[in-house]
Amino acid sequence: MGNIIEELYYGNLRPEESIVPKDSAYRSINKEITAYIEKFKRELSEDEFKQLQLLFDMMDQVHSIHSKEAFASGFKIGTLIMIESGYSS
C-alpha cells in the first residue's frame, strides 16, 4: 500500500474486505444460516423465497449502514485519542 491518503482518495483502502472475525462462533453461525436458507428454499414457494431474500437484502443494507457508522465513530475516537495524547506530552 502506498501513501494512505492517496489510497483513500483512489478508493483502494477497503478494510471491510479484509476483516475475518476471529470469534470461534462465526463459522458455526454462518453454517447454520446457510442450512436455514437451504431449508426455506426447499419449503417455501418461489415467490415466498424471493420475499425472504428481499428481507435478507434489507437486513444486509441495515447492517452495512450500521457497520459504516461504527467504523467512522471508531476512527473519530481513535483520532481524538491521538490528538489528546499529543497535546498532553
C-alpha positions as CSV (number, residue, x, y, z in Angstrom):
1,M,0.0,0.0,0.0
2,G,1.3,3.4,-0.9
3,N,0.6,6.7,0.7
4,I,-2.5,6.2,2.8
5,I,-4.1,9.5,1.7
6,E,-3.7,8.5,-1.9
7,E,-5.1,5.1,-1.2
8,L,-8.1,6.7,0.5
9,Y,-8.5,9.1,-2.4
10,Y,-8.4,6.4,-5.1
11,G,-10.8,4.1,-3.1
12,N,-8.1,1.4,-2.6
13,L,-8.5,1.2,1.1
14,R,-11.3,-1.2,1.9
15,P,-10.9,-2.6,5.4
16,E,-14.3,-4.4,5.3
17,E,-12.9,-6.7,2.6
18,S,-10.0,-8.0,4.7
19,I,-11.8,-8.5,8.0
20,V,-12.2,-12.1,9.1
21,P,-13.9,-12.4,12.5
22,K,-11.7,-14.4,15.0
23,D,-14.7,-15.3,17.1
24,S,-15.0,-19.1,17.1
25,A,-18.8,-18.9,16.7
26,Y,-18.6,-17.0,13.4
27,R,-18.2,-20.0,11.0
28,S,-20.6,-22.1,13.0
29,I,-23.3,-19.5,12.9
30,N,-22.7,-18.9,9.2
31,K,-23.2,-22.7,8.5
32,E,-26.4,-22.6,10.5
33,I,-27.6,-19.6,8.4
34,T,-26.8,-21.4,5.2
35,A,-28.7,-24.5,6.3
36,Y,-31.8,-22.4,7.2
37,I,-31.7,-20.7,3.9
38,E,-31.5,-24.0,2.0
39,K,-34.4,-25.3,4.2
40,F,-36.5,-22.3,3.3
41,K,-35.6,-22.6,-0.3
42,R,-36.9,-26.1,-0.4
43,E,-40.0,-25.5,1.7
44,L,-41.3,-22.1,0.5
45,S,-42.8,-21.2,-2.8
46,E,-40.6,-19.4,-5.3
47,D,-42.5,-16.1,-4.5
48,E,-42.2,-16.6,-0.7
49,F,-38.5,-17.3,-1.0
50,K,-38.0,-14.2,-3.1
51,Q,-39.7,-12.2,-0.4
52,L,-37.4,-13.8,2.2
53,Q,-34.4,-12.9,0.1
54,L,-35.6,-9.3,-0.1
55,L,-35.9,-9.3,3.7
56,F,-32.3,-10.6,3.9
57,D,-31.1,-7.9,1.5
58,M,-32.7,-5.2,3.5
59,M,-31.2,-6.6,6.7
60,D,-27.8,-6.6,5.0
61,Q,-28.2,-3.0,4.0
62,V,-29.1,-2.0,7.6
63,H,-26.1,-4.0,8.9
64,S,-23.8,-2.3,6.3
65,I,-25.0,1.2,7.3
66,H,-24.5,0.4,11.0
67,S,-21.0,-1.0,10.3
68,K,-20.1,2.1,8.3
69,E,-21.2,4.3,11.2
70,A,-19.4,2.2,13.8
71,F,-16.2,2.3,11.7
72,A,-16.5,6.1,11.3
73,S,-17.2,6.5,15.1
74,G,-14.2,4.3,16.0
75,F,-12.0,6.2,13.6
76,K,-13.0,9.6,15.1
77,I,-12.4,8.3,18.6
78,G,-9.0,7.0,17.6
79,T,-8.1,10.3,16.1
80,L,-9.2,12.2,19.2
81,I,-7.1,9.9,21.3
82,M,-4.1,10.5,19.1
83,I,-4.7,14.3,19.3
84,E,-5.2,14.3,23.0
85,S,-2.1,12.2,23.7
86,G,-0.1,14.5,21.5
87,Y,-1.2,17.6,23.5
88,S,-0.6,16.0,26.9
89,S,3.1,15.1,26.2
